[in-house]
């Protein structure tokens, strides 16, 4: 398995232009939260209350982060918990606002990559969809002096 530095080095190759980086720092966490919201909206089906598909899907995602870095796992667990809490607290319909935000944020990402002049990393490896949020979090950690 690749280490976090190798993942970030590969991800960083298509995320160098300052406008693309700025777009990603906003859009990537937003897409992560929207993904949780969309999973939250799925019917519970066989899942017992209070479980839902967002919480179930979060488990392997967080285990992936745990294999890479404990501090990034902790930050992503916090973001995940925030997302699940926001979904739980949401008043009114959640599906259509989550769909709209998800689509708009993805459009922004593709605009960023058009400016960058490079294809999104996830087109080469879908695991980059999970590396993106960790990359944004690592950027915040560096600014705060937190090791990852």
Buried (B, 14 or more C-beta within 10 A) or exposed (E): EEEBEEBBEBBEEBBEBEEBBEBBBBBBBBBBBBBBBBBBBBEEEEEEEEEBBBBEBBEEBBEBBBEBBEBBBBBBBEBBEEBBEBBEEEEEEBEEEBBEBBEBBBEBBEBBBEEBEBEBBBEEEEBBBBBBBBBBBBBEBEEEEBEB
